[in-house]
Amino acid sequence: MSDGRHVLVLPDRDAAEEVAAEVAELLGLPEEPRPLRDALAGEDDAEDAQWLVVVEDPGERYDRKALAALTALAEAREGWLERD
């Protein structure tokens, strides 16, 4: 089994904080994932940043239903889900 990770990419900090709280509840996590700022390459302006919510998935235990729910959370806030 491998250790997976799912990254929800969001347009701003507020969206990332909301999603982090919802992800913790949805997946029954002991604590919320911490939103991380990801500056876009070559941009110095704070407005030009994406925010990431990283969900660790050791052993790739989350099923398609859980991944679809993560995708829906991100897309509802103009973001998307990436698998790392």
N, CA, C and O atoms as a CHARMM CRD file, in Angstrom:
* protein
*
  336
    1    1 MET  N      0.83500  -1.18400   0.00000 PROA 1      0.00000
    2    1 MET  CA     0.00000   0.00000   0.00000 PROA 1      0.00000
    3    1 MET  C      0.87600   1.24200   0.00000 PROA 1      0.00000
    4    1 MET  O      1.94600   1.26400   0.60800 PROA 1      0.00000
    5    2 SER  N      0.41700   2.25200  -0.67500 PROA 2      0.00000
    6    2 SER  CA     1.19500   3.48100  -0.72300 PROA 2      0.00000
    7    2 SER  C      0.52900   4.54600   0.13200 PROA 2      0.00000
    8    2 SER  O     -0.63100   4.42000   0.52400 PROA 2      0.00000
    9    3 ASP  N      1.27300   5.57500   0.40500 PROA 3      0.00000
   10    3 ASP  CA     0.73800   6.69800   1.15500 PROA 3      0.00000
   11    3 ASP  C      0.34200   7.78100   0.16700 PROA 3      0.00000
   12    3 ASP  O      1.19200   8.35800  -0.51100 PROA 3      0.00000
   13    4 GLY  N     -0.94800   8.05100   0.09000 PROA 4      0.00000
   14    4 GLY  CA    -1.44000   9.04800  -0.84200 PROA 4      0.00000
   15    4 GLY  C     -1.72100  10.36200  -0.15400 PROA 4      0.00000
   16    4 GLY  O     -1.66400  10.48300   1.07000 PROA 4      0.00000
   17    5 ARG  N     -2.02300  11.32800  -0.97300 PROA 5      0.00000
   18    5 ARG  CA    -2.35000  12.64900  -0.47800 PROA 5      0.00000
   19    5 ARG  C     -3.25800  13.28900  -1.50600 PROA 5      0.00000
   20    5 ARG  O     -3.08100  13.10800  -2.71100 PROA 5      0.00000
   21    6 HSD  N     -4.22900  14.03600  -1.01800 PROA 6      0.00000
   22    6 HSD  CA    -5.16500  14.74400  -1.87900 PROA 6      0.00000
   23    6 HSD  C     -5.02300  16.22700  -1.57000 PROA 6      0.00000
   24    6 HSD  O     -4.99400  16.62600  -0.40600 PROA 6      0.00000
   25    7 VAL  N     -4.93600  17.03400  -2.60500 PROA 7      0.00000
   26    7 VAL  CA    -4.72500  18.46800  -2.43000 PROA 7      0.00000
   27    7 VAL  C     -5.91100  19.21500  -3.03000 PROA 7      0.00000
   28    7 VAL  O     -6.17400  19.13000  -4.22900 PROA 7      0.00000
   29    8 LEU  N     -6.61900  19.94300  -2.18000 PROA 8      0.00000
   30    8 LEU  CA    -7.70300  20.79900  -2.63500 PROA 8      0.00000
   31    8 LEU  C     -7.09000  22.17100  -2.89200 PROA 8      0.00000
   32    8 LEU  O     -6.53800  22.78800  -1.98200 PROA 8      0.00000
   33    9 VAL  N     -7.18600  22.64400  -4.12600 PROA 9      0.00000
   34    9 VAL  CA    -6.61000  23.92400  -4.52900 PROA 9      0.00000
   35    9 VAL  C     -7.74900  24.93600  -4.57000 PROA 9      0.00000
   36    9 VAL  O     -8.75200  24.73800  -5.25600 PROA 9      0.00000
   37   10 LEU  N     -7.57400  26.03200  -3.81600 PROA 10     0.00000
   38   10 LEU  CA    -8.64500  27.00600  -3.65800 PROA 10     0.00000
   39   10 LEU  C     -8.14400  28.41500  -3.94600 PROA 10     0.00000
   40   10 LEU  O     -6.95300  28.69700  -3.81300 PROA 10     0.00000
   41   11 PRO  N     -9.06500  29.30400  -4.34300 PROA 11     0.00000
   42   11 PRO  CA    -8.65100  30.63100  -4.79500 PROA 11     0.00000
   43   11 PRO  C     -8.26600  31.61300  -3.69000 PROA 11     0.00000
   44   11 PRO  O     -7.55500  32.58000  -3.96100 PROA 11     0.00000
   45   12 ASP  N     -8.71700  31.39200  -2.44900 PROA 12     0.00000
   46   12 ASP  CA    -8.39700  32.34800  -1.38900 PROA 12     0.00000
   47   12 ASP  C     -8.40800  31.68100  -0.01800 PROA 12     0.00000
   48   12 ASP  O     -8.85600  30.54700   0.14700 PROA 12     0.00000
   49   13 ARG  N     -7.90100  32.42100   0.94700 PROA 13     0.00000
   50   13 ARG  CA    -7.75000  31.88900   2.30200 PROA 13     0.00000
   51   13 ARG  C     -9.09100  31.54600   2.94700 PROA 13     0.00000
   52   13 ARG  O     -9.22300  30.50800   3.59400 PROA 13     0.00000
   53   14 ASP  N    -10.08400  32.41800   2.77000 PROA 14     0.00000
   54   14 ASP  CA   -11.39000  32.16000   3.37300 PROA 14     0.00000
   55   14 ASP  C    -11.97200  30.83400   2.88700 PROA 14     0.00000
   56   14 ASP  O    -12.47500  30.03600   3.67700 PROA 14     0.00000
   57   15 ALA  N    -11.89500  30.61500   1.58200 PROA 15     0.00000
   58   15 ALA  CA   -12.40400  29.35800   1.01600 PROA 15     0.00000
   59   15 ALA  C    -11.63700  28.17400   1.58400 PROA 15     0.00000
   60   15 ALA  O    -12.22700  27.14600   1.91700 PROA 15     0.00000
   61   16 ALA  N    -10.31300  28.31900   1.69500 PROA 16     0.00000
   62   16 ALA  CA    -9.48400  27.22100   2.21600 PROA 16     0.00000
   63   16 ALA  C     -9.82500  26.90400   3.67200 PROA 16     0.00000
   64   16 ALA  O     -9.87700  25.73700   4.05900 PROA 16     0.00000
   65   17 GLU  N    -10.05400  27.92900   4.46800 PROA 17     0.00000
   66   17 GLU  CA   -10.39300  27.69600   5.87900 PROA 17     0.00000
   67   17 GLU  C    -11.75900  27.01200   6.00400 PROA 17     0.00000
   68   17 GLU  O    -11.93700  26.11600   6.82900 PROA 17     0.00000
   69   18 GLU  N    -12.71900  27.44000   5.18200 PROA 18     0.00000
   70   18 GLU  CA   -14.04300  26.80700   5.20300 PROA 18     0.00000
   71   18 GLU  C    -13.95000  25.34000   4.78900 PROA 18     0.00000
   72   18 GLU  O    -14.53500  24.46500   5.42700 PROA 18     0.00000
   73   19 VAL  N    -13.21500  25.08900   3.72400 PROA 19     0.00000
   74   19 VAL  CA   -13.06800  23.72600   3.21800 PROA 19     0.00000
   75   19 VAL  C    -12.33900  22.84000   4.23100 PROA 19     0.00000
   76   19 VAL  O    -12.71000  21.68100   4.41800 PROA 19     0.00000
   77   20 ALA  N    -11.31300  23.37400   4.88100 PROA 20     0.00000
   78   20 ALA  CA   -10.57500  22.59100   5.87300 PROA 20     0.00000
   79   20 ALA  C    -11.51100  22.10600   6.98200 PROA 20     0.00000
   80   20 ALA  O    -11.43000  20.95400   7.41000 PROA 20     0.00000
   81   21 ALA  N    -12.39100  22.98100   7.44000 PROA 21     0.00000
   82   21 ALA  CA   -13.34500  22.59600   8.49300 PROA 21     0.00000
   83   21 ALA  C    -14.31200  21.53400   7.98200 PROA 21     0.00000
   84   21 ALA  O    -14.61600  20.57300   8.68800 PROA 21     0.00000
   85   22 GLU  N    -14.79300  21.71000   6.75400 PROA 22     0.00000
   86   22 GLU  CA   -15.73600  20.74600   6.18200 PROA 22     0.00000
   87   22 GLU  C    -15.07700  19.39700   5.91300 PROA 22     0.00000
   88   22 GLU  O    -15.69800  18.35200   6.10900 PROA 22     0.00000
   89   23 VAL  N    -13.83500  19.41300   5.47100 PROA 23     0.00000
   90   23 VAL  CA   -13.10300  18.16900   5.20700 PROA 23     0.00000
   91   23 VAL  C    -12.93200  17.37800   6.50000 PROA 23     0.00000
   92   23 VAL  O    -13.13300  16.16400   6.52200 PROA 23     0.00000
   93   24 ALA  N    -12.56000  18.06600   7.57000 PROA 24     0.00000
   94   24 ALA  CA   -12.37700  17.38400   8.85500 PROA 24     0.00000
   95   24 ALA  C    -13.66700  16.70300   9.30100 PROA 24     0.00000
   96   24 ALA  O    -13.64500  15.57200   9.78700 PROA 24     0.00000
   97   25 GLU  N    -14.78300  17.39500   9.13400 PROA 25     0.00000
   98   25 GLU  CA   -16.06800  16.81500   9.52100 PROA 25     0.00000
   99   25 GLU  C    -16.45900  15.66100   8.59000 PROA 25     0.00000
  100   25 GLU  O    -16.87700  14.60000   9.05200 PROA 25     0.00000
  101   26 LEU  N    -16.32100  15.87500   7.29300 PROA 26     0.00000
  102   26 LEU  CA   -16.69200  14.87800   6.29500 PROA 26     0.00000
  103   26 LEU  C    -15.93800  13.56400   6.47500 PROA 26     0.00000
  104   26 LEU  O    -16.52400  12.48500   6.38900 PROA 26     0.00000
  105   27 LEU  N    -14.63200  13.66600   6.72700 PROA 27     0.00000
  106   27 LEU  CA   -13.79000  12.47600   6.81000 PROA 27     0.00000
  107   27 LEU  C    -13.55900  11.99800   8.23900 PROA 27     0.00000
  108   27 LEU  O    -12.88200  10.99300   8.45700 PROA 27     0.00000
  109   28 GLY  N    -14.11900  12.71400   9.21500 PROA 28     0.00000
  110   28 GLY  CA   -13.94100  12.32500  10.60900 PROA 28     0.00000
  111   28 GLY  C    -12.50500  12.44200  11.07700 PROA 28     0.00000
  112   28 GLY  O    -12.02700  11.60700  11.84500 PROA 28     0.00000
  113   29 LEU  N    -11.81700  13.47300  10.61800 PROA 29     0.00000
  114   29 LEU  CA   -10.41800  13.66400  11.00200 PROA 29     0.00000
  115   29 LEU  C    -10.32800  14.20100  12.43000 PROA 29     0.00000
  116   29 LEU  O    -11.20800  14.94300  12.86700 PROA 29     0.00000
  117   30 PRO  N     -9.27900  13.83400  13.15400 PROA 30     0.00000
  118   30 PRO  CA    -9.12700  14.30500  14.52900 PROA 30     0.00000
  119   30 PRO  C     -8.88000  15.81000  14.62300 PROA 30     0.00000
  120   30 PRO  O     -9.18100  16.42400  15.64700 PROA 30     0.00000
  121   31 GLU  N     -8.33500  16.40700  13.56500 PROA 31     0.00000
  122   31 GLU  CA    -8.12800  17.85700  13.52100 PROA 31     0.00000
  123   31 GLU  C     -8.22400  18.33100  12.07800 PROA 31     0.00000
  124   31 GLU  O     -8.05900  17.55700  11.13500 PROA 31     0.00000
  125   32 GLU  N     -8.49500  19.62700  11.93200 PROA 32     0.00000
  126   32 GLU  CA    -8.62400  20.20400  10.59400 PROA 32     0.00000
  127   32 GLU  C     -7.25600  20.26800   9.91800 PROA 32     0.00000
  128   32 GLU  O     -6.25100  20.55200  10.56900 PROA 32     0.00000
  129   33 PRO  N     -7.21800  20.00200   8.60500 PROA 33     0.00000
  130   33 PRO  CA    -5.97200  20.24100   7.87400 PROA 33     0.00000
  131   33 PRO  C     -5.68300  21.74900   7.88500 PROA 33     0.00000
  132   33 PRO  O     -6.60900  22.56000   7.85900 PROA 33     0.00000
  133   34 ARG  N     -4.43600  22.10900   7.92200 PROA 34     0.00000
  134   34 ARG  CA    -4.06000  23.52600   7.94100 PROA 34     0.00000
  135   34 ARG  C     -3.94800  24.06000   6.51700 PROA 34     0.00000
  136   34 ARG  O     -3.18900  23.50700   5.72100 PROA 34     0.00000
  137   35 PRO  N     -4.68400  25.12200   6.17100 PROA 35     0.00000
  138   35 PRO  CA    -4.55300  25.71100   4.83400 PROA 35     0.00000
  139   35 PRO  C     -3.14100  26.27100   4.63300 PROA 35     0.00000
  140   35 PRO  O     -2.55700  26.85600   5.54500 PROA 35     0.00000
  141   36 LEU  N     -2.61500  26.08400   3.44000 PROA 36     0.00000
  142   36 LEU  CA    -1.27100  26.54800   3.09500 PROA 36     0.00000
  143   36 LEU  C     -1.34500  27.49500   1.90600 PROA 36     0.00000
  144   36 LEU  O     -2.07100  27.23300   0.94700 PROA 36     0.00000
  145   37 ARG  N     -0.60200  28.59100   1.96000 PROA 37     0.00000
  146   37 ARG  CA    -0.54600  29.53300   0.84600 PROA 37     0.00000
  147   37 ARG  C      0.46600  29.02400  -0.17200 PROA 37     0.00000
  148   37 ARG  O      1.56800  28.60900   0.18700 PROA 37     0.00000
  149   38 ASP  N      0.08500  29.05900  -1.43400 PROA 38     0.00000
  150   38 ASP  CA     0.95400  28.61400  -2.52000 PROA 38     0.00000
  151   38 ASP  C      1.05000  29.74800  -3.52900 PROA 38     0.00000
  152   38 ASP  O      0.16700  29.89900  -4.37400 PROA 38     0.00000
  153   39 ALA  N      2.11300  30.55100  -3.45400 PROA 39     0.00000
  154   39 ALA  CA     2.29400  31.66200  -4.38300 PROA 39     0.00000
  155   39 ALA  C      2.47700  31.11400  -5.79200 PROA 39     0.00000
  156   39 ALA  O      3.17300  30.12000  -5.99900 PROA 39     0.00000
  157   40 LEU  N      1.85500  31.76200  -6.73700 PROA 40     0.00000
  158   40 LEU  CA     2.00900  31.35500  -8.12800 PROA 40     0.00000
  159   40 LEU  C      3.40300  31.72500  -8.61000 PROA 40     0.00000
  160   40 LEU  O      3.93900  32.76600  -8.23000 PROA 40     0.00000
  161   41 ALA  N      3.98100  30.89200  -9.43100 PROA 41     0.00000
  162   41 ALA  CA     5.34800  31.09100  -9.91200 PROA 41     0.00000
  163   41 ALA  C      5.52000  32.46800 -10.53800 PROA 41     0.00000
  164   41 ALA  O      4.74300  32.86800 -11.40400 PROA 41     0.00000
  165   42 GLY  N      6.53600  33.18200 -10.09500 PROA 42     0.00000
  166   42 GLY  CA     6.86400  34.47200 -10.67300 PROA 42     0.00000
  167   42 GLY  C      6.02200  35.62300 -10.15500 PROA 42     0.00000
  168   42 GLY  O      6.18200  36.75000 -10.62200 PROA 42     0.00000
  169   43 GLU  N      5.14800  35.38100  -9.22700 PROA 43     0.00000
  170   43 GLU  CA     4.26800  36.44100  -8.71500 PROA 43     0.00000
  171   43 GLU  C      4.67000  36.81300  -7.29600 PROA 43     0.00000
  172   43 GLU  O      4.87200  35.94300  -6.44900 PROA 43     0.00000
  173   44 ASP  N      4.78400  38.11200  -7.04400 PROA 44     0.00000
  174   44 ASP  CA     5.12800  38.59100  -5.71400 PROA 44     0.00000
  175   44 ASP  C      3.91800  39.10500  -4.96300 PROA 44     0.00000
  176   44 ASP  O      3.94300  39.20000  -3.73600 PROA 44     0.00000
  177   45 ASP  N      2.87400  39.43100  -5.67100 PROA 45     0.00000
  178   45 ASP  CA     1.67800  40.02300  -5.08900 PROA 45     0.00000
  179   45 ASP  C      0.90500  38.97300  -4.28600 PROA 45     0.00000
  180   45 ASP  O      0.68300  37.85900  -4.76200 PROA 45     0.00000
  181   46 ALA  N      0.50200  39.33100  -3.08100 PROA 46     0.00000
  182   46 ALA  CA    -0.25100  38.40600  -2.22600 PROA 46     0.00000
  183   46 ALA  C     -1.57700  37.99900  -2.84500 PROA 46     0.00000
  184   46 ALA  O     -2.12700  36.95100  -2.50900 PROA 46     0.00000
  185   47 GLU  N     -2.09100  38.82200  -3.74500 PROA 47     0.00000
  186   47 GLU  CA    -3.35200  38.49500  -4.41500 PROA 47     0.00000
  187   47 GLU  C     -3.17200  37.32800  -5.38800 PROA 47     0.00000
  188   47 GLU  O     -4.12800  36.61600  -5.69700 PROA 47     0.00000
  189   48 ASP  N     -1.95300  37.14000  -5.86300 PROA 48     0.00000
  190   48 ASP  CA    -1.68100  36.08900  -6.83200 PROA 48     0.00000
  191   48 ASP  C     -1.20500  34.82600  -6.12200 PROA 48     0.00000
  192   48 ASP  O     -0.05300  34.41400  -6.25600 PROA 48     0.00000
  193   49 ALA  N     -2.10500  34.23200  -5.37400 PROA 49     0.00000
  194   49 ALA  CA    -1.75700  33.02300  -4.64000 PROA 49     0.00000
  195   49 ALA  C     -2.95400  32.09000  -4.63600 PROA 49     0.00000
  196   49 ALA  O     -4.10700  32.51500  -4.69900 PROA 49     0.00000
  197   50 GLN  N     -2.64500  30.82800  -4.56100 PROA 50     0.00000
  198   50 GLN  CA    -3.67200  29.81600  -4.35800 PROA 50     0.00000
  199   50 GLN  C     -3.50300  29.33700  -2.92600 PROA 50     0.00000
  200   50 GLN  O     -2.44000  29.49600  -2.32500 PROA 50     0.00000
  201   51 TRP  N     -4.54800  28.75800  -2.39600 PROA 51     0.00000
  202   51 TRP  CA    -4.49600  28.17400  -1.06400 PROA 51     0.00000
  203   51 TRP  C     -4.76000  26.68900  -1.18500 PROA 51     0.00000
  204   51 TRP  O     -5.63300  26.25900  -1.93900 PROA 51     0.00000
  205   52 LEU  N     -4.00200  25.91400  -0.43800 PROA 52     0.00000
  206   52 LEU  CA    -4.08700  24.46500  -0.50400 PROA 52     0.00000
  207   52 LEU  C     -4.56800  23.89700   0.82100 PROA 52     0.00000
  208   52 LEU  O     -4.20600  24.37700   1.89600 PROA 52     0.00000
  209   53 VAL  N     -5.38700  22.86800   0.71800 PROA 53     0.00000
  210   53 VAL  CA    -5.77000  22.07300   1.87900 PROA 53     0.00000
  211   53 VAL  C     -5.32100  20.65300   1.54500 PROA 53     0.00000
  212   53 VAL  O     -5.84800  20.02400   0.62800 PROA 53     0.00000
  213   54 VAL  N     -4.34400  20.16000   2.29800 PROA 54     0.00000
  214   54 VAL  CA    -3.75700  18.85000   2.02200 PROA 54     0.00000
  215   54 VAL  C     -4.38800  17.81500   2.95200 PROA 54     0.00000
  216   54 VAL  O     -4.40800  17.97600   4.17300 PROA 54     0.00000
  217   55 VAL  N     -4.89800  16.75400   2.34100 PROA 55     0.00000
  218   55 VAL  CA    -5.51500  15.66600   3.09400 PROA 55     0.00000
  219   55 VAL  C     -4.64200  14.42500   2.90900 PROA 55     0.00000
  220   55 VAL  O     -4.54600  13.87300   1.81300 PROA 55     0.00000
  221   56 GLU  N     -4.01700  14.00500   3.98800 PROA 56     0.00000
  222   56 GLU  CA    -3.19100  12.79900   3.94000 PROA 56     0.00000
  223   56 GLU  C     -4.11100  11.58400   3.83800 PROA 56     0.00000
  224   56 GLU  O     -5.16700  11.53600   4.46800 PROA 56     0.00000
  225   57 ASP  N     -3.69700  10.61000   3.03800 PROA 57     0.00000
  226   57 ASP  CA    -4.50900   9.40800   2.82900 PROA 57     0.00000
  227   57 ASP  C     -3.61200   8.17500   2.88500 PROA 57     0.00000
  228   57 ASP  O     -3.40100   7.50600   1.87400 PROA 57     0.00000
  229   58 PRO  N     -3.07900   7.87500   4.09000 PROA 58     0.00000
  230   58 PRO  CA    -2.19500   6.71300   4.19600 PROA 58     0.00000
  231   58 PRO  C     -2.93600   5.43400   3.82300 PROA 58     0.00000
  232   58 PRO  O     -4.03800   5.16600   4.30100 PROA 58     0.00000
  233   59 GLY  N     -2.31100   4.67300   2.97500 PROA 59     0.00000
  234   59 GLY  CA    -2.92300   3.42500   2.53700 PROA 59     0.00000
  235   59 GLY  C     -4.06500   3.62300   1.56000 PROA 59     0.00000
  236   59 GLY  O     -4.77900   2.68000   1.22100 PROA 59     0.00000
  237   60 GLU  N     -4.22800   4.85300   1.11400 PROA 60     0.00000
  238   60 GLU  CA    -5.28900   5.19700   0.14300 PROA 60     0.00000
  239   60 GLU  C     -6.62400   4.60200   0.56700 PROA 60     0.00000
  240   60 GLU  O     -7.23500   3.83000  -0.17200 PROA 60     0.00000
  241   61 ARG  N     -7.06800   4.96800   1.76000 PROA 61     0.00000
  242   61 ARG  CA    -8.28300   4.39200   2.32600 PROA 61     0.00000
  243   61 ARG  C     -9.57100   5.09400   1.90100 PROA 61     0.00000
  244   61 ARG  O    -10.65400   4.53300   2.06000 PROA 61     0.00000
  245   62 TYR  N     -9.47400   6.30200   1.36600 PROA 62     0.00000
  246   62 TYR  CA   -10.69100   7.01000   0.97100 PROA 62     0.00000
  247   62 TYR  C    -11.22200   6.46400  -0.34800 PROA 62     0.00000
  248   62 TYR  O    -10.48300   6.31700  -1.32200 PROA 62     0.00000
  249   63 ASP  N    -12.52300   6.16500  -0.36000 PROA 63     0.00000
  250   63 ASP  CA   -13.14900   5.57600  -1.54200 PROA 63     0.00000
  251   63 ASP  C    -13.58800   6.65300  -2.54500 PROA 63     0.00000
  252   63 ASP  O    -13.41100   7.84900  -2.31500 PROA 63     0.00000
  253   64 ARG  N    -14.15200   6.20200  -3.63700 PROA 64     0.00000
  254   64 ARG  CA   -14.59600   7.12700  -4.68900 PROA 64     0.00000
  255   64 ARG  C    -15.62100   8.13000  -4.19000 PROA 64     0.00000
  256   64 ARG  O    -15.62500   9.28900  -4.60300 PROA 64     0.00000
  257   65 LYS  N    -16.48700   7.67400  -3.29700 PROA 65     0.00000
  258   65 LYS  CA   -17.52000   8.56200  -2.74700 PROA 65     0.00000
  259   65 LYS  C    -16.87600   9.70900  -1.96200 PROA 65     0.00000
  260   65 LYS  O    -17.27900  10.86400  -2.10600 PROA 65     0.00000
  261   66 ALA  N    -15.88000   9.39300  -1.13500 PROA 66     0.00000
  262   66 ALA  CA   -15.17800  10.41900  -0.35900 PROA 66     0.00000
  263   66 ALA  C    -14.43000  11.37400  -1.28000 PROA 66     0.00000
  264   66 ALA  O    -14.43900  12.58500  -1.05800 PROA 66     0.00000
  265   67 LEU  N    -13.78400  10.84100  -2.30700 PROA 67     0.00000
  266   67 LEU  CA   -13.05000  11.68700  -3.24800 PROA 67     0.00000
  267   67 LEU  C    -13.99400  12.57500  -4.05000 PROA 67     0.00000
  268   67 LEU  O    -13.66400  13.72300  -4.34800 PROA 67     0.00000
  269   68 ALA  N    -15.16600  12.05000  -4.40000 PROA 68     0.00000
  270   68 ALA  CA   -16.16700  12.86300  -5.10400 PROA 68     0.00000
  271   68 ALA  C    -16.65100  13.99600  -4.19800 PROA 68     0.00000
  272   68 ALA  O    -16.88700  15.11100  -4.66600 PROA 68     0.00000
  273   69 ALA  N    -16.79900  13.71100  -2.90400 PROA 69     0.00000
  274   69 ALA  CA   -17.21900  14.74300  -1.95600 PROA 69     0.00000
  275   69 ALA  C    -16.14200  15.82200  -1.81900 PROA 69     0.00000
  276   69 ALA  O    -16.46500  17.00800  -1.73900 PROA 69     0.00000
  277   70 LEU  N    -14.86800  15.42400  -1.79300 PROA 70     0.00000
  278   70 LEU  CA   -13.78000  16.39700  -1.73800 PROA 70     0.00000
  279   70 LEU  C    -13.76600  17.26500  -2.99200 PROA 70     0.00000
  280   70 LEU  O    -13.58000  18.48000  -2.91900 PROA 70     0.00000
  281   71 THR  N    -13.96400  16.63300  -4.13100 PROA 71     0.00000
  282   71 THR  CA   -14.02000  17.37000  -5.39300 PROA 71     0.00000
  283   71 THR  C    -15.15300  18.38800  -5.37000 PROA 71     0.00000
  284   71 THR  O    -14.96900  19.53700  -5.77400 PROA 71     0.00000
  285   72 ALA  N    -16.31900  17.97100  -4.90100 PROA 72     0.00000
  286   72 ALA  CA   -17.47600  18.86100  -4.83500 PROA 72     0.00000
  287   72 ALA  C    -17.22100  20.03800  -3.89500 PROA 72     0.00000
  288   72 ALA  O    -17.61700  21.16400  -4.19700 PROA 72     0.00000
  289   73 LEU  N    -16.56900  19.79400  -2.76500 PROA 73     0.00000
  290   73 LEU  CA   -16.23800  20.87800  -1.83400 PROA 73     0.00000
  291   73 LEU  C    -15.35200  21.91500  -2.50600 PROA 73     0.00000
  292   73 LEU  O    -15.59200  23.11700  -2.38800 PROA 73     0.00000
  293   74 ALA  N    -14.33500  21.45100  -3.20500 PROA 74     0.00000
  294   74 ALA  CA   -13.41300  22.37100  -3.87800 PROA 74     0.00000
  295   74 ALA  C    -14.11600  23.12400  -5.00600 PROA 74     0.00000
  296   74 ALA  O    -13.98100  24.34200  -5.12200 PROA 74     0.00000
  297   75 GLU  N    -14.85700  22.40600  -5.82500 PROA 75     0.00000
  298   75 GLU  CA   -15.50800  23.03500  -6.97100 PROA 75     0.00000
  299   75 GLU  C    -16.57400  24.04400  -6.55100 PROA 75     0.00000
  300   75 GLU  O    -16.81600  25.01500  -7.26700 PROA 75     0.00000
  301   76 ALA  N    -17.21500  23.83000  -5.40300 PROA 76     0.00000
  302   76 ALA  CA   -18.23100  24.76700  -4.91800 PROA 76     0.00000
  303   76 ALA  C    -17.61200  26.12700  -4.58800 PROA 76     0.00000
  304   76 ALA  O    -18.31700  27.13100  -4.48400 PROA 76     0.00000
  305   77 ARG  N    -16.29700  26.14700  -4.42700 PROA 77     0.00000
  306   77 ARG  CA   -15.59400  27.39700  -4.11200 PROA 77     0.00000
  307   77 ARG  C    -14.58500  27.76300  -5.19800 PROA 77     0.00000
  308   77 ARG  O    -13.56300  28.39500  -4.93000 PROA 77     0.00000
  309   78 GLU  N    -14.89200  27.35700  -6.41800 PROA 78     0.00000
  310   78 GLU  CA   -14.06600  27.66900  -7.59700 PROA 78     0.00000
  311   78 GLU  C    -12.65300  27.09000  -7.50900 PROA 78     0.00000
  312   78 GLU  O    -11.68800  27.69400  -7.97900 PROA 78     0.00000
  313   79 GLY  N    -12.55300  25.90800  -6.89700 PROA 79     0.00000
  314   79 GLY  CA   -11.26500  25.23500  -6.80800 PROA 79     0.00000
  315   79 GLY  C    -11.33400  23.87200  -7.46000 PROA 79     0.00000
  316   79 GLY  O    -12.25700  23.58400  -8.22200 PROA 79     0.00000
  317   80 TRP  N    -10.35900  23.03700  -7.16200 PROA 80     0.00000
  318   80 TRP  CA   -10.31600  21.69300  -7.72000 PROA 80     0.00000
  319   80 TRP  C     -9.51000  20.78500  -6.79500 PROA 80     0.00000
  320   80 TRP  O     -8.82900  21.24700  -5.87800 PROA 80     0.00000
  321   81 LEU  N     -9.60500  19.48600  -7.05900 PROA 81     0.00000
  322   81 LEU  CA    -8.89300  18.47800  -6.28700 PROA 81     0.00000
  323   81 LEU  C     -7.79000  17.87800  -7.14100 PROA 81     0.00000
  324   81 LEU  O     -8.00800  17.51400  -8.29700 PROA 81     0.00000
  325   82 GLU  N     -6.59700  17.77800  -6.55500 PROA 82     0.00000
  326   82 GLU  CA    -5.47100  17.11200  -7.21600 PROA 82     0.00000
  327   82 GLU  C     -5.01300  15.96400  -6.34600 PROA 82     0.00000
  328   82 GLU  O     -5.11200  16.01800  -5.12000 PROA 82     0.00000
  329   83 ARG  N     -4.51600  14.93300  -6.98500 PROA 83     0.00000
  330   83 ARG  CA    -3.94400  13.80600  -6.24700 PROA 83     0.00000
  331   83 ARG  C     -2.43600  13.94000  -6.33900 PROA 83     0.00000
  332   83 ARG  O     -1.87600  14.07300  -7.42700 PROA 83     0.00000
  333   84 ASP  N     -1.79100  13.90300  -5.19500 PROA 84     0.00000
  334   84 ASP  CA    -0.33800  14.09400  -5.13500 PROA 84     0.00000
  335   84 ASP  C      0.35500  12.75600  -5.01100 PROA 84     0.00000
  336   84 ASP  O      1.58300  12.70100  -4.94600 PROA 84     0.00000
